[in-house]
Amino acid sequence: MTETTAPVAKGTMRHGMPGVAVILLLMAAALAVLRPFLPEALLRVPDWLIGPYDVWMQASFDFIKDDLGLIRVTRAVSAALEWVLDATANLLYGKNRWPYAGPLAWSSLAAVAVVVGYAAGQWRLALLAGATFVWIALVGQWELAMQTLSVLIVAAPVAFSLGLVLGILAWKSPRFEAFLLPVLAVLQTLPFFTYLLPAVIFFKVGPTAGCVATIVYAIPPMVLMTVLGLKKVPPEVVEAGQMNGSTRWQMLRHVYLPSARTEILVGVNQVIMLSLAMVVLTAFIGMPGLGAKLLSLMNSLKLGRSFEIGVTIVLLAVTLDRISKAWVIKQPEHYERGTPWWECHRYLVIGVALFVGLSLLARGIPLLDQIDREHELSMGSQIDAVIRAILANDTIDAVTGWMRGVLTTTVLIPFRDAILWLPTASVVLALAAAGHAVGGVRSALLTGGFFMIVALTGWWDRAMITLYTVISAVVIAAAIGLPLGVLAARHKAWSQPVLLICDTAQTFPSFIYLIPAIMLFGVNDVSVVFAIFIFATVPLMRYTIEGIRSVPEELMEAADMSGATRSQKLWKVQIPMALPTMAVGFNQAIMFAFFMVIIAAFIGTQDLGQELQRTLAGNQLGKNFVLGICVALMALAFDHIIMRWSARRRRALGT
């Protein structure tokens, strides 16, 4: 026991954290208590200190765009990208442009998906891939899905290629890595609206802008996983390559990249999933496809049809996720010299043969080519009727109405008013106290400074409403997700199914979580919190299970030998050892919540997300960037506090 607690005490004394952190916290509390007597300058930043940052940003962007001529470069890139997108669009759903070969028959693409699924993970994945494409065709969503995929199959490879190159450069140059990592951290916390407006201005509304926004959004994980994989290459593997006289290019191509294959493929998986998520969200800037249709139907509150499209998006996401993850764990196949080419590439041969065969058959059998309205099996209107009947049920209406009323009047509104009531200085000092407690002076300056910057932008009240929504949702998610995670971890029969559900839920594009929220609670703050709560519960449950299951067996055996009860083992051994991992889940939940709260602006909020959404209509790039930075800084402050605490806890435990 002494060995595990000693490092904590030593670190605490070295940094002098408790004293300073407590003083800062007491100052924050004192300012809150004395609020009625404080000068206006301590309640909110004075107007004379708030600069026109949006105007300055707008002027800077206009200078770069017009005076430096960046717009001409981006429009040239846009023209080339549009040419590629036209080709993929013509092949997948037909736009009567080059290469004048589309649209391809749905049955031929479904057959290729089955072959790819089988090659990656045998029959289960083959059935999943085939069922997904058959579902899309049968419910009349083929053209919508192909509009989405026509951008995805361009954006994902480009994001992968750029991320791989940037990752290699960062691995080669520590200086470039030191510059790039903070940029990636900001990119990963920026709200998606901040990606959309620059894409529209520089690359025009529609698929081209959607593709560019998707590429930029999906690059960070590819860069990070490439750097991680290349750094983990064993020295003995490197020495073996050098002893064989390999050149630097040969070392990279034949030694480093193959050795980092697993991490790079994990990056590919993340690129695909983020690309799909963003392609759906680019509906806000005129990108056609499943996202645009879902947005339109949800605006009209046609929840049955929305549900159908939601199922399609989920099936696509799960299929792409499962196939890409299967490639991560699938080992490369090696053949003896002289093996026939067709045998080495048998899946490619089978796929091409099925594609060509079904394409020819489709010329004579219309149902194999395109399923018309007469043969569609869409049940949107029936689902709408079922949903209306369920929601009209007196019991359900009474329960949801009671929950909405209680949460709104007794929890959400009082909490929102309390956060808005707090002086700015009080909130900044409280964040600085938390930063100092986990990381000393530097962390205090970072976390307090981040919130101080938000205050200086003049968007403090909107930022606090955003924060209130995030905290409310994450607290509810923790209250439900953590106990469920603990229960699942303690029963081995439950762990795997729950983890599978969590994995599947994490592949859902964020729009999907709005559907049950609107169905149950309408359009209000409770719906927003409910949607974020569902989204944030998944990482909390997942990392709780992983943390408790990863407790070393020898510690559990030692607890058994000392006569500890089941409850004592949980509270004295498992949870203390799992806390660093659980903290990662808590951090992800907060990051997810900040992401989701911006999307929830679609169903009505009064926070930064609502203001960000308005900037799209007015092309206010300067304001858009300032608002995006406010969201990113708040997210980064919480990220820094939680991850520093987790790192200290791991060091204290010696893990």
C-alpha positions in Angstrom: 0.0 0.0 0.0 2.9 2.4 0.8 4.5 1.8 -2.5 1.5 2.9 -4.5 0.7 6.0 -2.4 4.2 7.3 -2.0 4.7 8.6 -5.5 1.5 10.6 -5.2 2.6 12.3 -2.0 6.0 13.0 -3.4 4.6 14.6 -6.6 2.1 16.6 -4.5 4.8 18.0 -2.3 7.1 18.8 -5.3 4.6 20.9 -7.2 3.0 22.4 -4.1 -0.4 21.7 -5.8 -2.9 21.4 -3.0 -2.1 24.7 -1.3 -2.2 26.9 -4.5 -5.2 25.0 -6.0 -7.2 25.3 -2.8 -6.4 29.1 -2.6 -7.5 29.6 -6.2 -10.7 27.6 -5.5 -11.5 29.6 -2.4 -11.0 32.8 -4.3 -13.4 31.5 -7.0 -16.0 30.6 -4.3 -15.5 34.0 -2.5 -16.1 35.9 -5.8 -19.3 33.9 -6.3 -20.6 34.6 -2.8 -19.7 38.3 -3.0 -21.2 38.6 -6.4 -23.8 41.3 -5.4 -21.1 43.5 -4.2 -18.6 43.0 -7.0 -17.8 45.7 -9.6 -19.1 45.0 -13.1 -15.6 44.3 -14.4 -15.4 41.2 -12.3 -18.8 40.0 -13.4 -18.2 40.2 -17.1 -15.2 41.4 -19.2 -15.8 45.2 -19.8 -16.8 46.1 -23.4 -13.6 48.2 -23.9 -11.5 45.0 -23.5 -13.5 43.0 -26.0 -11.9 43.5 -29.4 -13.6 43.2 -32.8 -11.9 39.9 -33.3 -14.4 38.7 -35.9 -13.7 41.8 -38.0 -10.0 41.4 -37.7 -10.3 37.7 -38.7 -12.6 38.6 -41.6 -10.1 41.2 -42.8 -7.3 38.6 -42.6 -9.2 36.0 -44.5 -10.3 38.5 -47.2 -6.6 39.6 -47.6 -5.5 36.0 -47.9 -8.4 35.1 -50.2 -8.4 38.1 -52.5 -5.2 40.1 -52.2 -2.9 37.1 -52.0 -5.0 35.2 -54.6 -5.6 32.1 -52.6 -9.1 31.9 -54.0 -7.7 31.4 -57.5 -5.6 28.5 -56.4 -8.5 26.9 -54.5 -10.9 27.4 -57.4 -8.3 25.6 -59.7 -8.1 22.8 -57.2 -11.9 22.8 -57.0 -12.2 22.4 -60.7 -9.9 19.4 -60.7 -11.7 17.9 -57.7 -15.1 18.6 -59.3 -14.0 16.6 -62.4 -13.1 13.6 -60.2 -16.4 13.9 -58.3 -18.4 14.1 -61.5 -16.7 10.9 -62.6 -17.6 9.0 -59.4 -21.1 10.5 -59.4 -21.7 9.4 -63.0 -20.5 5.9 -62.2 -22.5 5.4 -59.1 -25.8 7.2 -59.8 -25.5 8.8 -63.3 -25.0 12.5 -64.1 -24.5 12.1 -67.8 -20.9 13.3 -67.7 -17.5 11.7 -68.2 -16.9 8.7 -68.3 -20.5 8.2 -69.6 -20.6 4.7 -68.1 -23.1 5.0 -65.3 -25.1 4.4 -63.3 -23.8 1.0 -62.4 -26.3 -1.7 -61.6 -27.1 -2.1 -57.9 -26.7 -5.9 -58.0 -23.2 -5.7 -59.4 -22.1 -3.3 -56.6 -23.8 -5.5 -54.0 -21.9 -8.5 -55.3 -18.6 -6.7 -55.1 -19.4 -5.6 -51.5 -20.1 -9.3 -50.6 -16.7 -10.4 -52.1 -14.9 -7.6 -50.2 -16.7 -8.6 -47.0 -15.7 -12.2 -47.5 -12.1 -11.3 -48.3 -11.9 -9.3 -45.1 -13.7 -11.4 -42.6 -15.4 -14.5 -44.2 -19.2 -15.1 -44.3 -20.4 -12.9 -41.5 -19.0 -9.7 -43.0 -20.1 -10.9 -46.5 -23.7 -11.2 -45.3 -23.5 -7.9 -43.6 -22.2 -6.1 -46.7 -24.6 -7.8 -49.0 -27.6 -7.2 -46.7 -26.7 -3.5 -46.4 -26.6 -3.0 -50.2 -29.8 -5.0 -50.7 -31.6 -2.9 -48.0 -30.5 0.3 -49.6 -31.8 -0.8 -53.0 -35.1 -2.2 -51.7 -36.1 0.8 -49.6 -35.6 3.2 -52.5 -32.5 5.0 -51.1 -30.0 3.8 -53.7 -29.5 7.1 -55.4 -29.2 9.0 -52.1 -26.6 6.4 -50.8 -24.6 6.6 -54.0 -24.6 10.4 -53.8 -23.0 10.0 -50.4 -20.6 7.3 -51.4 -19.5 9.2 -54.6 -17.9 11.8 -52.3 -16.7 9.3 -49.7 -14.7 7.2 -52.1 -12.8 10.4 -53.2 -12.4 12.0 -49.7 -11.3 9.0 -47.8 -8.3 8.0 -50.1 -7.2 11.7 -50.3 -7.4 12.1 -46.5 -5.5 8.8 -46.1 -2.7 9.8 -48.5 -2.3 13.3 -47.1 -2.4 12.0 -43.5 0.2 9.3 -44.3 2.6 11.8 -45.9 2.2 14.3 -43.0 2.7 11.5 -40.5 5.9 10.4 -42.2 7.2 14.0 -42.2 6.3 14.5 -38.6 8.1 11.2 -37.7 11.2 12.3 -39.6 11.3 15.8 -38.2 10.7 16.4 -34.5 10.4 20.2 -35.2 7.6 19.6 -37.7 5.9 17.2 -35.2 6.1 19.8 -32.4 4.4 22.3 -34.8 1.8 19.8 -36.2 0.5 18.1 -33.0 -1.0 21.3 -31.5 -2.6 22.1 -34.9 -4.1 18.6 -35.0 -5.3 18.9 -31.4 -7.2 22.1 -32.3 -8.6 20.6 -35.5 -9.9 17.6 -33.6 -11.8 19.9 -31.2 -13.1 22.5 -33.7 -16.9 22.2 -34.3 -17.8 20.9 -37.7 -19.4 24.2 -38.7 -16.0 25.8 -38.6 -14.9 23.3 -41.4 -17.9 24.0 -43.5 -17.8 27.7 -44.1 -14.2 28.0 -45.3 -14.9 25.1 -47.6 -17.9 26.8 -49.1 -16.1 30.1 -49.6 -13.0 28.6 -51.2 -14.5 25.6 -53.0 -18.1 26.5 -53.8 -21.3 25.1 -52.4 -22.1 21.4 -53.0 -20.1 18.2 -53.3 -16.8 19.9 -53.9 -17.0 21.9 -50.6 -18.3 18.8 -48.8 -15.4 16.7 -50.1 -12.8 19.3 -49.0 -14.4 19.7 -45.5 -14.5 15.9 -45.1 -10.8 15.5 -46.1 -9.6 18.2 -43.6 -11.8 16.7 -40.9 -10.6 13.1 -41.4 -6.8 13.8 -41.7 -5.8 14.2 -37.9 -6.2 10.5 -36.8 -4.3 9.3 -39.9 -1.4 11.5 -39.0 -1.4 10.6 -35.4 -1.6 6.8 -36.0 1.1 7.0 -38.7 3.5 8.7 -36.3 2.6 6.2 -33.5 3.1 3.2 -35.8 6.5 4.4 -37.2 7.8 5.2 -33.7 6.9 1.7 -32.5 8.9 -0.1 -35.1 11.3 -2.4 -33.2 15.0 -1.4 -33.3 16.0 -5.0 -34.3 13.8 -4.8 -37.4 15.5 -1.5 -38.4 18.9 -2.9 -37.8 18.1 -5.9 -40.0 17.1 -3.6 -42.9 20.2 -1.5 -42.5 22.4 -4.6 -42.5 20.9 -5.6 -45.9 22.1 -2.3 -47.4 18.6 -0.8 -47.9 18.4 2.8 -49.0 16.3 5.3 -47.1 13.4 4.9 -49.5 13.7 1.1 -49.3 13.8 1.3 -45.5 10.6 3.4 -45.5 8.8 1.2 -48.0 9.9 -2.3 -47.0 10.7 -1.9 -43.3 9.0 0.9 -41.5 5.6 1.0 -43.3 5.0 -2.8 -43.2 6.0 -2.9 -39.5 3.6 0.0 -38.7 0.8 -1.7 -40.8 -1.5 -2.3 -37.8 -1.5 1.3 -36.6 -1.7 2.7 -40.2 -4.8 0.5 -40.8 -6.4 1.7 -37.6 -5.8 5.2 -39.0 -7.6 4.1 -42.2 -10.5 2.9 -40.2 -10.8 6.2 -38.4 -10.5 8.1 -41.7 -13.4 6.1 -43.2 -15.6 6.6 -40.2 -14.9 10.3 -39.8 -15.4 10.8 -43.6 -18.8 9.1 -43.5 -19.8 11.2 -40.4 -18.7 14.4 -42.1 -20.2 13.6 -45.5 -23.6 13.3 -43.7 -23.1 16.6 -41.9 -22.1 18.5 -45.1 -25.8 18.5 -45.9 -25.7 21.9 -44.2 -23.7 23.3 -47.2 -25.7 21.8 -50.0 -24.1 18.3 -50.2 -26.8 15.9 -51.7 -27.3 12.4 -50.4 -28.5 10.7 -47.3 -27.6 13.6 -45.0 -29.5 16.2 -47.0 -32.6 13.9 -47.1 -32.4 13.2 -43.4 -32.0 16.9 -42.6 -35.0 17.7 -44.8 -37.2 15.0 -43.3 -36.3 15.9 -39.7 -37.1 19.6 -40.5 -40.6 18.3 -41.6 -40.8 16.0 -38.5 -41.3 13.0 -40.8 -39.8 10.7 -38.3 -40.8 7.4 -40.0 -38.9 8.2 -43.2 -36.1 9.7 -41.1 -35.8 6.4 -39.2 -35.5 4.5 -42.4 -32.7 6.7 -43.7 -31.1 6.5 -40.2 -31.1 2.7 -40.5 -29.4 3.1 -43.9 -26.7 5.4 -42.5 -26.1 3.1 -39.6 -25.8 0.0 -41.8 -23.3 1.7 -44.0 -21.3 2.9 -41.0 -21.3 -0.5 -39.4 -20.4 -2.3 -42.6 -17.5 0.1 -43.4 -16.3 0.0 -39.8 -16.4 -3.8 -39.5 -14.7 -4.4 -42.9 -11.9 -1.8 -42.2 -11.4 -3.3 -38.7 -11.2 -6.8 -40.2 -8.4 -5.6 -42.5 -6.5 -4.3 -39.5 -6.3 -7.8 -37.9 -6.0 -9.7 -41.2 -2.5 -10.8 -41.8 -1.1 -10.5 -45.4 -1.1 -13.7 -47.4 2.2 -14.9 -48.9 2.5 -17.3 -51.9 5.3 -19.4 -53.1 7.2 -18.2 -56.2 5.5 -19.3 -59.4 2.0 -19.3 -58.0 -0.4 -18.3 -60.8 -1.5 -14.7 -60.7 -5.2 -15.5 -60.6 -4.6 -17.6 -57.5 -2.7 -14.9 -55.7 -5.6 -12.5 -56.5 -8.5 -14.8 -56.4 -10.9 -12.4 -54.6 -10.1 -9.7 -57.2 -10.8 -12.2 -60.0 -14.1 -13.3 -58.4 -15.2 -9.7 -57.7 -14.5 -8.6 -61.3 -16.2 -11.7 -62.7 -19.4 -11.1 -60.6 -19.4 -7.4 -61.4 -19.1 -8.0 -65.2 -21.6 -10.9 -65.1 -24.3 -9.1 -63.2 -23.8 -5.9 -65.2 -24.5 -7.8 -68.3 -27.5 -9.6 -66.8 -28.9 -6.2 -65.6 -29.2 -5.1 -69.2 -31.8 -7.8 -69.7 -33.3 -7.9 -66.2 -34.4 -4.4 -65.1 -34.8 -5.4 -61.4 -31.0 -6.2 -61.3 -30.3 -2.7 -62.7 -32.5 -0.3 -60.8 -35.4 -0.9 -58.5 -38.2 1.4 -59.5 -40.9 2.9 -57.2 -43.3 0.0 -57.9 -41.0 -2.5 -56.4 -39.7 -0.5 -53.5 -40.3 -1.8 -50.0 -40.1 1.5 -48.2 -42.3 1.6 -45.0 -41.7 5.2 -44.1 -45.4 6.1 -43.9 -46.2 2.9 -41.9 -43.4 3.7 -39.5 -44.6 7.2 -39.2 -48.0 5.9 -38.2 -46.5 3.5 -35.6 -44.4 6.3 -34.1 -47.4 8.6 -33.9 -49.5 5.9 -32.3 -46.8 5.2 -29.7 -46.2 8.8 -28.9 -50.0 9.4 -28.7 -50.2 6.6 -26.0 -51.4 8.3 -22.8 -48.8 6.5 -20.6 -45.8 7.3 -22.8 -47.0 10.9 -23.3 -47.5 11.2 -19.5 -44.0 9.8 -18.7 -42.1 11.9 -21.3 -44.1 14.9 -20.4 -43.4 14.5 -16.7 -39.6 13.9 -17.5 -39.5 17.0 -19.7 -41.2 19.1 -17.1 -39.2 17.9 -14.1 -35.8 18.1 -16.0 -36.6 21.5 -17.4 -38.0 23.3 -14.3 -36.0 21.6 -11.5 -32.7 20.7 -13.1 -31.8 22.3 -16.4 -33.1 25.9 -16.1 -31.8 26.4 -12.5 -28.4 24.9 -13.5 -28.2 27.1 -16.6 -29.2 30.2 -14.6 -26.6 29.4 -11.9 -23.8 29.1 -14.5 -24.8 32.3 -16.2 -25.0 34.0 -12.7 -21.4 33.2 -11.8 -18.9 35.9 -12.3 -16.4 35.4 -15.2 -13.5 35.7 -12.8 -15.0 33.0 -10.6 -15.2 30.5 -13.4 -11.7 31.3 -14.7 -10.2 30.8 -11.2 -12.0 27.5 -10.7 -10.7 26.2 -14.0 -7.2 27.4 -13.0 -7.5 25.7 -9.7 -8.3 22.4 -11.4 -5.4 22.9 -13.8 -3.0 23.6 -10.9 -4.2 20.6 -9.0 -3.2 18.2 -11.8 -0.3 20.0 -13.5 1.1 22.9 -11.6 1.5 26.5 -12.8 1.7 25.7 -16.5 -1.6 23.8 -16.5 -3.3 26.5 -14.4 -2.2 29.2 -16.9 -3.4 27.0 -19.8 -6.9 26.1 -18.5 -7.6 29.5 -17.0 -6.1 31.2 -20.0 -8.3 29.2 -22.4 -11.5 30.4 -20.7 -10.1 33.9 -20.3 -9.7 34.1 -24.1 -13.3 32.9 -24.5 -14.4 35.8 -22.2 -12.4 38.3 -24.2 -14.2 37.4 -27.4 -17.5 38.7 -26.0 -19.3 35.4 -26.3 -19.1 34.4 -22.7 -22.8 33.9 -22.0 -23.3 31.8 -25.1 -20.3 29.8 -24.2 -21.7 29.2 -20.7 -25.0 27.9 -22.1 -22.9 25.5 -24.3 -21.0 24.5 -21.1 -24.2 24.0 -19.1 -25.6 21.7 -21.8 -22.4 19.7 -22.0 -22.0 19.3 -18.2 -25.7 18.4 -17.8 -25.5 15.6 -20.4 -22.2 14.2 -19.2 -23.3 14.1 -15.6 -26.5 12.2 -16.5 -24.4 9.9 -18.8 -22.0 9.3 -16.0 -24.8 8.6 -13.5 -26.2 5.9 -15.8 -23.2 4.8 -17.9 -20.7 4.2 -15.1 -22.9 1.8 -13.0 -23.9 -0.1 -16.1 -20.2 -0.3 -17.1 -19.3 -1.7 -13.7 -22.1 -4.2 -13.7 -21.2 -5.4 -17.2 -17.5 -5.7 -16.2 -18.3 -7.8 -13.2 -20.3 -10.3 -15.2 -18.2 -11.8 -17.9 -21.3 -13.0 -19.8 -22.4 -9.4 -20.2 -19.1 -7.7 -21.0 -18.7 -8.9 -24.6 -22.3 -8.1 -25.7 -22.2 -4.7 -24.1 -18.8 -3.9 -25.7 -20.2 -5.0 -29.0 -23.2 -2.6 -28.5 -20.8 0.2 -27.6 -18.6 -0.5 -30.7 -21.6 -0.5 -32.9 -23.1 2.7 -31.3 -19.8 4.5 -31.8 -20.1 4.0 -35.6 -23.4 5.8 -35.7 -23.2 9.2 -37.4 -24.2 11.8 -34.8 -27.3 12.9 -36.7 -28.9 9.6 -35.8 -29.0 10.4 -32.0 -31.3 13.4 -32.7 -34.1 11.1 -34.0 -35.1 9.4 -30.7 -34.6 12.7 -28.9 -37.1 14.5 -31.1 -39.4 11.6 -31.1 -39.7 11.5 -27.3 -39.3 15.1 -26.2 -40.0 17.3 -29.2 -37.8 20.4 -29.8 -36.4 21.8 -26.6 -33.4 21.7 -24.2 -34.4 18.3 -22.9 -34.1 16.8 -26.4 -30.6 18.4 -26.8 -29.4 17.0 -23.4 -31.0 13.6 -24.2 -29.2 13.4 -27.6 -25.9 14.3 -26.1 -26.5 11.9 -23.2 -26.9 8.9 -25.5 -23.8 9.9 -27.5 -21.7 10.4 -24.4 -22.8 7.3 -22.5 -21.0 5.0 -24.9 -17.4 5.9 -24.2 -18.1 6.0 -20.4 -19.4 2.4 -20.5 -16.8 1.1 -22.8 -13.8 2.5 -20.9 -15.2 1.5 -17.5 -15.5 -2.1 -18.7 -12.0 -2.0 -20.3 -10.5 -0.5 -17.1 -12.0 -3.0 -14.7 -11.3 -6.0 -16.9 -7.6 -4.9 -17.3 -6.9 -5.0 -13.5 -4.1 -7.6 -13.1 -5.2 -11.0 -12.0 -2.5 -11.2 -9.3 -4.0 -8.2 -7.5 -7.4 -9.8 -7.5 -5.9 -13.0 -6.2 -4.1 -11.1 -3.4 -7.4 -9.5 -2.5 -9.1 -12.9 -2.4 -6.3 -14.2 -0.2 -6.7 -11.3 2.2 -10.4 -12.2 2.6 -11.8 -9.2 0.8 -15.5 -9.3 -0.1 -16.8 -8.8 -3.6 -17.8 -5.2 -2.7 -14.4 -4.5 -1.1 -12.5 -5.8 -4.2 -14.6 -3.5 -6.3 -14.0 -0.3 -4.3 -10.5 -1.0 -2.9 -8.9 -2.7 -5.9 -10.8 -2.6 -9.2 -12.1 0.9 -9.4 -8.8 2.6 -8.0 -6.8 0.6 -10.6 -9.3 1.3 -13.4 -9.7 5.1 -12.7 -7.0 6.2 -15.3 -8.7 4.2 -18.0 -12.1 5.4 -16.9 -10.8 9.0 -17.0 -10.0 8.5 -20.7 -13.7 7.5 -21.2 -14.8 10.5 -19.3 -12.6 12.7 -21.4 -14.0 11.2 -24.6 -17.5 11.7 -23.3 -16.8 15.4 -22.8 -15.3 15.7 -26.3 -18.2 13.9 -27.8 -20.6 16.2 -25.9 -18.9 19.3 -27.2 -19.2 17.9 -30.7 -22.8 16.9 -30.3 -24.0 20.1 -28.8 -23.1 21.9 -32.0 -25.1 19.5 -34.0 -28.0 19.8 -31.6 -28.3 23.4 -32.6 -30.3 22.0 -35.5 -33.2 21.3 -33.0 -33.0 24.7 -31.3 -30.5 26.0 -28.8 -29.2 29.4 -27.7 -25.6 28.6 -27.5 -22.5 28.9 -29.7 -23.8 26.2 -32.0 -26.8 28.3 -32.9 -24.5 31.3 -33.7 -22.2 29.0 -35.7 -25.1 27.8 -37.7 -26.1 31.4 -38.5 -22.7 32.2 -39.9 -23.2 29.7 -42.7 -26.1 31.7 -44.1 -24.2 35.0 -43.8 -20.8 33.8 -45.0 -19.3 35.4 -41.8 -16.0 33.6 -41.8 -14.4 35.8 -39.1 -17.2 35.3 -36.7 -17.3 31.6 -37.6 -13.7 31.1 -36.7 -13.9 33.0 -33.4 -16.9 31.0 -32.3 -15.2 27.7 -33.4 -12.1 28.7 -31.4 -14.2 29.3 -28.3 -15.7 25.8 -28.5 -12.2 24.3 -29.1 -10.6 26.1 -26.2 -13.3 25.0 -23.7 -12.9 21.4 -25.0 -9.1 21.6 -24.8 -9.2 22.9 -21.2 -11.2 19.9 -20.0 -9.1 17.6 -22.1 -5.9 18.9 -20.6 -7.2 18.6 -17.0 -8.5 15.1 -17.4 -5.6 13.7 -19.3 -3.0 15.2 -17.0 -4.8 13.7 -14.0 -5.0 10.3 -15.8 -1.2 10.5 -16.6 -0.4 11.3 -12.9 -2.6 8.5 -11.7 -1.0 6.0 -14.0 2.5 7.0 -12.8 1.3 6.7 -9.2 0.0 3.2 -9.8 3.1 2.3 -11.8 1.1 1.4 -14.9 
